[in-house]
Amino acid sequence: MHKRVNVTLPEETIRLIDRSASHGNRSRFIDEAVKYFVREHGRSQLRRLLEEGAERRGARDLAIAEEWFPVDRDAWRKRRR
């Protein structure tokens, strides 16, 4: 089973992915890269890195969420009709 997610990556990261992945296979490349990273670094280190990143970017992410909230709310209201 696959699930669609939306992520934001730096442009340089996208360029690296596009240079390394065959055309149209970004998702597969990212899937394999994440699995490799988790195997190599272990869950505890990954958890620590994710927590550190969340702390560093928490204020930015909250500001983005607050900025886009009215757009999301309007979209949900239109969808309910």
Backbone atoms as SQL, in Angstrom:
CREATE TABLE atoms (id INTEGER PRIMARY KEY, chain TEXT, resi INTEGER, resn TEXT, atom TEXT, x REAL, y REAL, z REAL);
INSERT INTO atoms VALUES
  (1, 'A', 1, 'MET', 'N', 0.847, -1.176, 0.000),
  (2, 'A', 1, 'MET', 'CA', 0.000, 0.000, 0.000),
  (3, 'A', 1, 'MET', 'C', 0.894, 1.243, 0.000),
  (4, 'A', 2, 'HIS', 'N', 0.548, 2.192, -0.793),
  (5, 'A', 2, 'HIS', 'CA', 1.279, 3.447, -0.860),
  (6, 'A', 2, 'HIS', 'C', 0.396, 4.567, -0.338),
  (7, 'A', 3, 'LYS', 'N', 1.028, 5.579, 0.210),
  (8, 'A', 3, 'LYS', 'CA', 0.299, 6.748, 0.706),
  (9, 'A', 3, 'LYS', 'C', 1.012, 7.988, 0.204),
  (10, 'A', 4, 'ARG', 'N', 0.248, 8.917, -0.330),
  (11, 'A', 4, 'ARG', 'CA', 0.812, 10.164, -0.838),
  (12, 'A', 4, 'ARG', 'C', 1.073, 11.107, 0.329),
  (13, 'A', 5, 'VAL', 'N', 2.270, 11.708, 0.331),
  (14, 'A', 5, 'VAL', 'CA', 2.624, 12.709, 1.335),
  (15, 'A', 5, 'VAL', 'C', 3.183, 13.931, 0.616),
  (16, 'A', 6, 'ASN', 'N', 3.121, 15.032, 1.280),
  (17, 'A', 6, 'ASN', 'CA', 3.645, 16.273, 0.720),
  (18, 'A', 6, 'ASN', 'C', 4.806, 16.721, 1.600),
  (19, 'A', 7, 'VAL', 'N', 5.995, 16.832, 1.004),
  (20, 'A', 7, 'VAL', 'CA', 7.173, 17.268, 1.750),
  (21, 'A', 7, 'VAL', 'C', 7.801, 18.456, 1.043),
  (22, 'A', 8, 'THR', 'N', 8.515, 19.246, 1.797),
  (23, 'A', 8, 'THR', 'CA', 9.236, 20.383, 1.243),
  (24, 'A', 8, 'THR', 'C', 10.719, 20.117, 1.402),
  (25, 'A', 9, 'LEU', 'N', 11.445, 20.206, 0.284),
  (26, 'A', 9, 'LEU', 'CA', 12.880, 19.957, 0.297),
  (27, 'A', 9, 'LEU', 'C', 13.604, 21.138, -0.326),
  (28, 'A', 10, 'PRO', 'N', 14.831, 21.374, 0.091),
  (29, 'A', 10, 'PRO', 'CA', 15.615, 22.439, -0.539),
  (30, 'A', 10, 'PRO', 'C', 15.831, 22.143, -2.029),
  (31, 'A', 11, 'GLU', 'N', 15.955, 23.186, -2.819),
  (32, 'A', 11, 'GLU', 'CA', 16.148, 23.011, -4.256),
  (33, 'A', 11, 'GLU', 'C', 17.379, 22.165, -4.556),
  (34, 'A', 12, 'GLU', 'N', 18.447, 22.340, -3.793),
  (35, 'A', 12, 'GLU', 'CA', 19.658, 21.555, -4.012),
  (36, 'A', 12, 'GLU', 'C', 19.389, 20.064, -3.817),
  (37, 'A', 13, 'THR', 'N', 18.570, 19.720, -2.835),
  (38, 'A', 13, 'THR', 'CA', 18.216, 18.325, -2.602),
  (39, 'A', 13, 'THR', 'C', 17.432, 17.769, -3.786),
  (40, 'A', 14, 'ILE', 'N', 16.503, 18.550, -4.315),
  (41, 'A', 14, 'ILE', 'CA', 15.728, 18.115, -5.484),
  (42, 'A', 14, 'ILE', 'C', 16.657, 17.878, -6.667),
  (43, 'A', 15, 'ARG', 'N', 17.622, 18.776, -6.867),
  (44, 'A', 15, 'ARG', 'CA', 18.580, 18.584, -7.969),
  (45, 'A', 15, 'ARG', 'C', 19.372, 17.285, -7.786),
  (46, 'A', 16, 'LEU', 'N', 19.791, 17.007, -6.545),
  (47, 'A', 16, 'LEU', 'CA', 20.514, 15.762, -6.280),
  (48, 'A', 16, 'LEU', 'C', 19.650, 14.543, -6.580),
  (49, 'A', 17, 'ILE', 'N', 18.398, 14.594, -6.157),
  (50, 'A', 17, 'ILE', 'CA', 17.475, 13.481, -6.414),
  (51, 'A', 17, 'ILE', 'C', 17.302, 13.294, -7.914),
  (52, 'A', 18, 'ASP', 'N', 17.073, 14.390, -8.613),
  (53, 'A', 18, 'ASP', 'CA', 16.839, 14.293, -10.053),
  (54, 'A', 18, 'ASP', 'C', 18.069, 13.778, -10.805),
  (55, 'A', 19, 'ARG', 'N', 19.250, 14.106, -10.311),
  (56, 'A', 19, 'ARG', 'CA', 20.469, 13.594, -10.953),
  (57, 'A', 19, 'ARG', 'C', 20.661, 12.111, -10.675),
  (58, 'A', 20, 'SER', 'N', 20.178, 11.640, -9.530),
  (59, 'A', 20, 'SER', 'CA', 20.428, 10.265, -9.112),
  (60, 'A', 20, 'SER', 'C', 19.312, 9.293, -9.479),
  (61, 'A', 21, 'ALA', 'N', 18.091, 9.768, -9.504),
  (62, 'A', 21, 'ALA', 'CA', 16.944, 8.892, -9.776),
  (63, 'A', 21, 'ALA', 'C', 16.651, 8.879, -11.265),
  (64, 'A', 22, 'SER', 'N', 16.217, 7.726, -11.749),
  (65, 'A', 22, 'SER', 'CA', 15.801, 7.689, -13.149),
  (66, 'A', 22, 'SER', 'C', 14.511, 8.483, -13.305),
  (67, 'A', 23, 'HIS', 'N', 14.244, 8.958, -14.512),
  (68, 'A', 23, 'HIS', 'CA', 13.104, 9.836, -14.773),
  (69, 'A', 23, 'HIS', 'C', 11.801, 9.215, -14.260),
  (70, 'A', 24, 'GLY', 'N', 11.083, 9.994, -13.465),
  (71, 'A', 24, 'GLY', 'CA', 9.783, 9.556, -12.961),
  (72, 'A', 24, 'GLY', 'C', 9.845, 8.652, -11.744),
  (73, 'A', 25, 'ASN', 'N', 11.026, 8.470, -11.173),
  (74, 'A', 25, 'ASN', 'CA', 11.153, 7.560, -10.031),
  (75, 'A', 25, 'ASN', 'C', 11.626, 8.248, -8.758),
  (76, 'A', 26, 'ARG', 'N', 11.255, 9.505, -8.580),
  (77, 'A', 26, 'ARG', 'CA', 11.641, 10.216, -7.355),
  (78, 'A', 26, 'ARG', 'C', 11.146, 9.490, -6.115),
  (79, 'A', 27, 'SER', 'N', 9.904, 9.071, -6.133),
  (80, 'A', 27, 'SER', 'CA', 9.322, 8.429, -4.947),
  (81, 'A', 27, 'SER', 'C', 10.088, 7.168, -4.575),
  (82, 'A', 28, 'ARG', 'N', 10.395, 6.350, -5.558),
  (83, 'A', 28, 'ARG', 'CA', 11.138, 5.114, -5.282),
  (84, 'A', 28, 'ARG', 'C', 12.525, 5.443, -4.738),
  (85, 'A', 29, 'PHE', 'N', 13.183, 6.427, -5.332),
  (86, 'A', 29, 'PHE', 'CA', 14.509, 6.820, -4.871),
  (87, 'A', 29, 'PHE', 'C', 14.461, 7.293, -3.418),
  (88, 'A', 30, 'ILE', 'N', 13.502, 8.164, -3.101),
  (89, 'A', 30, 'ILE', 'CA', 13.375, 8.678, -1.732),
  (90, 'A', 30, 'ILE', 'C', 13.048, 7.548, -0.772),
  (91, 'A', 31, 'ASP', 'N', 12.173, 6.637, -1.163),
  (92, 'A', 31, 'ASP', 'CA', 11.827, 5.484, -0.339),
  (93, 'A', 31, 'ASP', 'C', 13.076, 4.672, -0.002),
  (94, 'A', 32, 'GLU', 'N', 13.885, 4.362, -1.003),
  (95, 'A', 32, 'GLU', 'CA', 15.093, 3.576, -0.773),
  (96, 'A', 32, 'GLU', 'C', 16.109, 4.350, 0.070),
  (97, 'A', 33, 'ALA', 'N', 16.216, 5.660, -0.155),
  (98, 'A', 33, 'ALA', 'CA', 17.159, 6.474, 0.609),
  (99, 'A', 33, 'ALA', 'C', 16.776, 6.528, 2.085),
  (100, 'A', 34, 'VAL', 'N', 15.496, 6.686, 2.364),
  (101, 'A', 34, 'VAL', 'CA', 15.037, 6.746, 3.761),
  (102, 'A', 34, 'VAL', 'C', 15.287, 5.403, 4.447),
  (103, 'A', 35, 'LYS', 'N', 14.965, 4.308, 3.773),
  (104, 'A', 35, 'LYS', 'CA', 15.190, 2.984, 4.362),
  (105, 'A', 35, 'LYS', 'C', 16.678, 2.755, 4.639),
  (106, 'A', 36, 'TYR', 'N', 17.524, 3.146, 3.712),
  (107, 'A', 36, 'TYR', 'CA', 18.962, 3.015, 3.910),
  (108, 'A', 36, 'TYR', 'C', 19.413, 3.850, 5.106),
  (109, 'A', 37, 'PHE', 'N', 18.953, 5.095, 5.180),
  (110, 'A', 37, 'PHE', 'CA', 19.336, 5.983, 6.273),
  (111, 'A', 37, 'PHE', 'C', 18.928, 5.404, 7.616),
  (112, 'A', 38, 'VAL', 'N', 17.730, 4.889, 7.696),
  (113, 'A', 38, 'VAL', 'CA', 17.232, 4.337, 8.960),
  (114, 'A', 38, 'VAL', 'C', 18.052, 3.113, 9.350),
  (115, 'A', 39, 'ARG', 'N', 18.352, 2.258, 8.394),
  (116, 'A', 39, 'ARG', 'CA', 19.175, 1.081, 8.698),
  (117, 'A', 39, 'ARG', 'C', 20.557, 1.490, 9.195),
  (118, 'A', 40, 'GLU', 'N', 21.143, 2.481, 8.573),
  (119, 'A', 40, 'GLU', 'CA', 22.502, 2.898, 8.909),
  (120, 'A', 40, 'GLU', 'C', 22.586, 3.684, 10.214),
  (121, 'A', 41, 'HIS', 'N', 21.619, 4.464, 10.503),
  (122, 'A', 41, 'HIS', 'CA', 21.699, 5.355, 11.658),
  (123, 'A', 41, 'HIS', 'C', 20.887, 4.898, 12.861),
  (124, 'A', 42, 'GLY', 'N', 20.036, 3.954, 12.669),
  (125, 'A', 42, 'GLY', 'CA', 19.251, 3.433, 13.775),
  (126, 'A', 42, 'GLY', 'C', 18.137, 4.377, 14.186),
  (127, 'A', 43, 'ARG', 'N', 17.176, 3.819, 14.831),
  (128, 'A', 43, 'ARG', 'CA', 15.993, 4.584, 15.214),
  (129, 'A', 43, 'ARG', 'C', 16.270, 5.655, 16.247),
  (130, 'A', 44, 'SER', 'N', 17.118, 5.375, 17.205),
  (131, 'A', 44, 'SER', 'CA', 17.337, 6.364, 18.270),
  (132, 'A', 44, 'SER', 'C', 18.023, 7.614, 17.722),
  (133, 'A', 45, 'GLN', 'N', 19.000, 7.429, 16.852),
  (134, 'A', 45, 'GLN', 'CA', 19.676, 8.595, 16.283),
  (135, 'A', 45, 'GLN', 'C', 18.722, 9.349, 15.357),
  (136, 'A', 46, 'LEU', 'N', 17.923, 8.619, 14.587),
  (137, 'A', 46, 'LEU', 'CA', 16.957, 9.271, 13.717),
  (138, 'A', 46, 'LEU', 'C', 15.968, 10.087, 14.542),
  (139, 'A', 47, 'ARG', 'N', 15.485, 9.530, 15.633),
  (140, 'A', 47, 'ARG', 'CA', 14.552, 10.257, 16.502),
  (141, 'A', 47, 'ARG', 'C', 15.199, 11.536, 17.026),
  (142, 'A', 48, 'ARG', 'N', 16.460, 11.439, 17.452),
  (143, 'A', 48, 'ARG', 'CA', 17.173, 12.615, 17.964),
  (144, 'A', 48, 'ARG', 'C', 17.313, 13.672, 16.872),
  (145, 'A', 49, 'LEU', 'N', 17.664, 13.263, 15.656),
  (146, 'A', 49, 'LEU', 'CA', 17.810, 14.214, 14.556),
  (147, 'A', 49, 'LEU', 'C', 16.472, 14.880, 14.201),
  (148, 'A', 50, 'LEU', 'N', 15.405, 14.089, 14.194),
  (149, 'A', 50, 'LEU', 'CA', 14.086, 14.651, 13.902),
  (150, 'A', 50, 'LEU', 'C', 13.654, 15.642, 14.980),
  (151, 'A', 51, 'GLU', 'N', 13.900, 15.306, 16.237),
  (152, 'A', 51, 'GLU', 'CA', 13.544, 16.209, 17.335),
  (153, 'A', 51, 'GLU', 'C', 14.342, 17.506, 17.249),
  (154, 'A', 52, 'GLU', 'N', 15.640, 17.396, 16.970),
  (155, 'A', 52, 'GLU', 'CA', 16.465, 18.600, 16.852),
  (156, 'A', 52, 'GLU', 'C', 15.973, 19.481, 15.699),
  (157, 'A', 53, 'GLY', 'N', 15.645, 18.852, 14.571),
  (158, 'A', 53, 'GLY', 'CA', 15.147, 19.611, 13.430),
  (159, 'A', 53, 'GLY', 'C', 13.818, 20.280, 13.731),
  (160, 'A', 54, 'ALA', 'N', 12.943, 19.560, 14.430),
  (161, 'A', 54, 'ALA', 'CA', 11.644, 20.127, 14.784),
  (162, 'A', 54, 'ALA', 'C', 11.810, 21.327, 15.711),
  (163, 'A', 55, 'GLU', 'N', 12.746, 21.227, 16.639),
  (164, 'A', 55, 'GLU', 'CA', 12.992, 22.350, 17.547),
  (165, 'A', 55, 'GLU', 'C', 13.562, 23.553, 16.791),
  (166, 'A', 56, 'ARG', 'N', 14.493, 23.302, 15.882),
  (167, 'A', 56, 'ARG', 'CA', 15.108, 24.400, 15.123),
  (168, 'A', 56, 'ARG', 'C', 14.113, 25.074, 14.186),
  (169, 'A', 57, 'ARG', 'N', 13.212, 24.284, 13.603),
  (170, 'A', 57, 'ARG', 'CA', 12.311, 24.841, 12.597),
  (171, 'A', 57, 'ARG', 'C', 10.872, 24.986, 13.074),
  (172, 'A', 58, 'GLY', 'N', 10.637, 24.752, 14.365),
  (173, 'A', 58, 'GLY', 'CA', 9.283, 24.791, 14.902),
  (174, 'A', 58, 'GLY', 'C', 8.586, 26.123, 14.686),
  (175, 'A', 59, 'ALA', 'N', 9.262, 27.219, 14.978),
  (176, 'A', 59, 'ALA', 'CA', 8.645, 28.544, 14.831),
  (177, 'A', 59, 'ALA', 'C', 8.318, 28.822, 13.358),
  (178, 'A', 60, 'ARG', 'N', 9.236, 28.460, 12.466),
  (179, 'A', 60, 'ARG', 'CA', 8.997, 28.660, 11.037),
  (180, 'A', 60, 'ARG', 'C', 7.791, 27.842, 10.571),
  (181, 'A', 61, 'ASP', 'N', 7.742, 26.565, 10.977),
  (182, 'A', 61, 'ASP', 'CA', 6.648, 25.697, 10.563),
  (183, 'A', 61, 'ASP', 'C', 5.304, 26.185, 11.094),
  (184, 'A', 62, 'LEU', 'N', 5.287, 26.672, 12.328),
  (185, 'A', 62, 'LEU', 'CA', 4.057, 27.212, 12.903),
  (186, 'A', 62, 'LEU', 'C', 3.610, 28.447, 12.127),
  (187, 'A', 63, 'ALA', 'N', 4.540, 29.321, 11.766),
  (188, 'A', 63, 'ALA', 'CA', 4.198, 30.525, 10.999),
  (189, 'A', 63, 'ALA', 'C', 3.616, 30.151, 9.641),
  (190, 'A', 64, 'ILE', 'N', 4.184, 29.154, 8.992),
  (191, 'A', 64, 'ILE', 'CA', 3.664, 28.701, 7.691),
  (192, 'A', 64, 'ILE', 'C', 2.261, 28.144, 7.855),
  (193, 'A', 65, 'ALA', 'N', 2.062, 27.323, 8.879),
  (194, 'A', 65, 'ALA', 'CA', 0.740, 26.736, 9.119),
  (195, 'A', 65, 'ALA', 'C', -0.299, 27.821, 9.385),
  (196, 'A', 66, 'GLU', 'N', 0.070, 28.815, 10.178),
  (197, 'A', 66, 'GLU', 'CA', -0.870, 29.901, 10.471),
  (198, 'A', 66, 'GLU', 'C', -1.158, 30.724, 9.219),
  (199, 'A', 67, 'GLU', 'N', -0.152, 30.924, 8.389),
  (200, 'A', 67, 'GLU', 'CA', -0.336, 31.697, 7.160),
  (201, 'A', 67, 'GLU', 'C', -1.291, 30.988, 6.198),
  (202, 'A', 68, 'TRP', 'N', -1.190, 29.662, 6.124),
  (203, 'A', 68, 'TRP', 'CA', -2.006, 28.902, 5.171),
  (204, 'A', 68, 'TRP', 'C', -3.330, 28.433, 5.750),
  (205, 'A', 69, 'PHE', 'N', -3.555, 28.604, 7.047),
  (206, 'A', 69, 'PHE', 'CA', -4.797, 28.135, 7.661),
  (207, 'A', 69, 'PHE', 'C', -6.052, 28.665, 6.956),
  (208, 'A', 70, 'PRO', 'N', -6.139, 29.976, 6.648),
  (209, 'A', 70, 'PRO', 'CA', -7.350, 30.462, 5.976),
  (210, 'A', 70, 'PRO', 'C', -7.586, 29.782, 4.626),
  (211, 'A', 71, 'VAL', 'N', -6.534, 29.485, 3.896),
  (212, 'A', 71, 'VAL', 'CA', -6.672, 28.821, 2.595),
  (213, 'A', 71, 'VAL', 'C', -7.210, 27.409, 2.799),
  (214, 'A', 72, 'ASP', 'N', -6.636, 26.678, 3.756),
  (215, 'A', 72, 'ASP', 'CA', -7.115, 25.325, 4.048),
  (216, 'A', 72, 'ASP', 'C', -8.565, 25.337, 4.515),
  (217, 'A', 73, 'ARG', 'N', -8.899, 26.280, 5.406),
  (218, 'A', 73, 'ARG', 'CA', -10.260, 26.370, 5.932),
  (219, 'A', 73, 'ARG', 'C', -11.243, 26.614, 4.802),
  (220, 'A', 74, 'ASP', 'N', -10.918, 27.534, 3.893),
  (221, 'A', 74, 'ASP', 'CA', -11.805, 27.836, 2.772),
  (222, 'A', 74, 'ASP', 'C', -11.969, 26.627, 1.853),
  (223, 'A', 75, 'ALA', 'N', -10.890, 25.911, 1.632),
  (224, 'A', 75, 'ALA', 'CA', -10.954, 24.724, 0.777),
  (225, 'A', 75, 'ALA', 'C', -11.862, 23.665, 1.398),
  (226, 'A', 76, 'TRP', 'N', -11.759, 23.456, 2.712),
  (227, 'A', 76, 'TRP', 'CA', -12.608, 22.483, 3.381),
  (228, 'A', 76, 'TRP', 'C', -14.074, 22.918, 3.348),
  (229, 'A', 77, 'ARG', 'N', -14.311, 24.207, 3.499),
  (230, 'A', 77, 'ARG', 'CA', -15.698, 24.694, 3.453),
  (231, 'A', 77, 'ARG', 'C', -16.295, 24.461, 2.072),
  (232, 'A', 78, 'LYS', 'N', -15.542, 24.722, 1.035),
  (233, 'A', 78, 'LYS', 'CA', -16.025, 24.518, -0.333),
  (234, 'A', 78, 'LYS', 'C', -16.266, 23.045, -0.599),
  (235, 'A', 79, 'ARG', 'N', -15.434, 22.193, -0.032),
  (236, 'A', 79, 'ARG', 'CA', -15.550, 20.748, -0.250),
  (237, 'A', 79, 'ARG', 'C', -16.809, 20.186, 0.399),
  (238, 'A', 80, 'ARG', 'N', -17.220, 20.774, 1.517),
  (239, 'A', 80, 'ARG', 'CA', -18.410, 20.280, 2.241),
  (240, 'A', 80, 'ARG', 'C', -19.697, 20.558, 1.480),
  (241, 'A', 81, 'ARG', 'N', -19.679, 21.552, 0.619),
  (242, 'A', 81, 'ARG', 'CA', -20.917, 21.931, -0.098),
  (243, 'A', 81, 'ARG', 'C', -21.377, 20.893, -1.055);
